[in-house]
Amino acid sequence: MRRAVIALVAVALVASVPGPAEARSLRIRHDPNDQPNPMADIRRVVSDLSTGAVYLRIDTWQRLRPGDQYLFVLFDSGGDQRFDRQLEIFKGARGYRCRLQRGLGVGTEVLGERRAARPSARSWACSLPRSWFPRIHRAVRFYAGTANGDRAPNQGLYRWL
C-alpha cells in the first residue's frame, strides 16, 4: 500500500513539471496604487510571447466602474520607435472583448477580436494569435493604460514580453 502511494505521488510530481514545449516565460510587472479612489488603477501587467500566441493580463487595484470600462495596450512590435498595434479591452454586449488594431487614431484597421478571459473580478486577459503581430519579437516595447488616464509603467515603457 505504501509503495502504491509513493508511486502515485511520484507520477503526480513528474506530470506537474512542464516540458520544454510547455515552458512559459511569464513576465510580471507591478504598478503602485497611485490613482485617487475610486478611479481604476493598474496593479499588475503580465505578459508572455510563445511560438503561437501573445498573452497579456491586466489586473487593477479596484473594480472598473461603468465609466472606466476600457483598458488598452500600445505596442511597438517592430522595434522602430512607433506604436503600430493597439489592443483594446472593453465591455461588449456579451462580456469583455479583446480587439487588436493596426495603427492609432484615424485610419486604424481591426486585425481581430476575441473574448477576454476574466481570471478575477479585477483582471482581464487576452490570448491573441502571434500571426496578428507579423514582426513581433520578445524585446517589444509597450505600455498599458485605462480610460481614466492611468498608465503602467507611470513613465517610460515596458520592454520584453
C-alpha positions in Angstrom: 0.0 0.0 0.0 2.8 2.4 0.9 4.6 1.8 -2.4 1.4 2.5 -4.3 1.0 5.8 -2.6 4.7 6.7 -3.2 4.3 5.7 -6.9 1.2 7.9 -7.3 2.9 10.9 -5.7 6.0 10.4 -7.9 3.8 10.2 -11.0 1.8 13.4 -9.9 5.1 15.3 -9.4 6.5 14.3 -12.8 3.3 15.1 -14.6 3.1 18.6 -13.0 6.6 19.7 -14.3 6.2 21.4 -17.6 8.1 20.0 -20.5 10.2 22.1 -23.0 7.2 22.7 -25.2 5.1 23.9 -22.3 7.7 26.1 -20.6 6.4 29.6 -20.1 8.3 32.9 -19.7 5.6 35.0 -18.0 6.8 38.5 -17.1 5.0 40.1 -14.1 5.3 43.8 -13.6 3.8 45.6 -10.6 2.4 49.2 -10.6 1.7 51.2 -7.4 -1.8 52.2 -6.2 -1.3 55.8 -7.2 -4.7 56.9 -8.6 -7.2 58.7 -6.5 -10.0 56.4 -5.4 -12.4 55.2 -6.8 -10.8 55.5 -10.2 -9.4 52.4 -11.9 -5.7 51.9 -11.3 -3.5 49.3 -12.9 -1.9 46.9 -10.3 -0.1 44.4 -12.4 0.7 43.6 -16.1 1.5 40.0 -17.0 2.9 39.2 -20.5 4.2 36.2 -22.4 5.2 35.6 -26.0 5.1 32.0 -27.2 5.5 30.5 -30.7 1.8 30.7 -31.3 0.4 33.4 -29.1 0.8 36.8 -27.4 -0.6 36.7 -23.9 -1.4 39.9 -21.8 -3.2 40.1 -18.5 -4.0 43.4 -16.7 -5.0 43.5 -13.0 -6.4 46.6 -11.3 -6.5 47.6 -7.7 -10.2 48.4 -7.9 -13.1 47.1 -10.0 -13.8 49.1 -13.1 -16.7 51.5 -12.7 -19.2 51.9 -15.6 -17.4 55.0 -17.0 -14.0 53.3 -16.8 -14.7 50.1 -18.5 -11.9 50.3 -21.1 -8.2 49.2 -21.0 -5.6 49.4 -23.7 -2.1 48.4 -24.5 0.1 50.2 -27.2 2.8 48.1 -28.8 6.0 49.0 -30.8 6.0 45.5 -32.2 8.5 46.3 -35.0 11.1 48.0 -32.8 11.1 51.1 -34.9 10.1 53.6 -32.1 6.5 53.8 -33.4 3.4 52.3 -31.8 2.0 50.1 -34.6 -0.5 48.0 -32.7 -3.2 48.8 -30.1 -5.0 46.3 -28.0 -8.3 47.4 -26.6 -10.1 45.6 -23.8 -13.7 46.8 -23.5 -17.1 45.7 -22.3 -19.2 44.4 -25.2 -22.7 43.2 -25.4 -21.7 39.7 -24.3 -18.9 40.4 -21.8 -15.4 41.8 -22.2 -13.7 41.7 -25.6 -10.0 42.0 -26.8 -9.7 43.9 -30.1 -6.4 44.3 -31.8 -5.9 47.2 -34.3 -3.1 48.2 -36.6 -2.2 51.9 -36.2 -3.5 54.6 -33.9 -6.2 57.2 -34.2 -7.9 57.8 -37.6 -7.5 55.1 -40.2 -7.0 52.2 -37.8 -7.6 48.7 -39.2 -9.1 46.0 -36.9 -6.9 42.9 -37.2 -9.1 40.7 -35.0 -11.3 40.4 -31.9 -11.6 37.7 -29.2 -13.4 37.2 -26.0 -11.4 38.4 -22.9 -10.8 35.9 -20.1 -11.7 37.1 -16.6 -9.3 35.4 -14.1 -10.9 37.5 -11.3 -13.3 40.4 -10.8 -10.3 42.8 -11.3 -8.5 41.0 -14.1 -8.7 40.8 -17.8 -6.6 38.5 -20.0 -6.2 38.3 -23.8 -4.5 35.5 -25.7 -4.0 36.6 -29.3 -2.6 34.7 -32.3 1.0 35.6 -32.9 0.1 35.9 -36.6 -1.7 39.2 -35.8 1.8 40.6 -34.9 3.9 39.6 -38.0 7.1 41.4 -36.9 6.8 40.9 -33.2 9.8 39.8 -31.1 10.4 39.3 -27.4 12.1 42.7 -27.0 8.9 44.5 -27.9 8.2 47.9 -26.2 4.7 48.6 -24.8 2.6 50.2 -22.1 -0.9 49.7 -20.7 -3.5 52.3 -19.8 -7.0 52.8 -18.6 -9.9 55.1 -19.8 -9.3 57.5 -16.9 -5.7 58.2 -17.8 -3.7 55.8 -15.6 -0.8 54.0 -17.3 1.7 51.3 -16.4 4.5 52.0 -16.2 4.0 55.5 -15.0 6.9 56.7 -17.1 8.7 55.1 -20.0 7.8 51.7 -21.5 8.0 48.1 -20.6 10.4 46.1 -22.6 10.2 42.4 -23.3 7.1 40.2 -23.5 
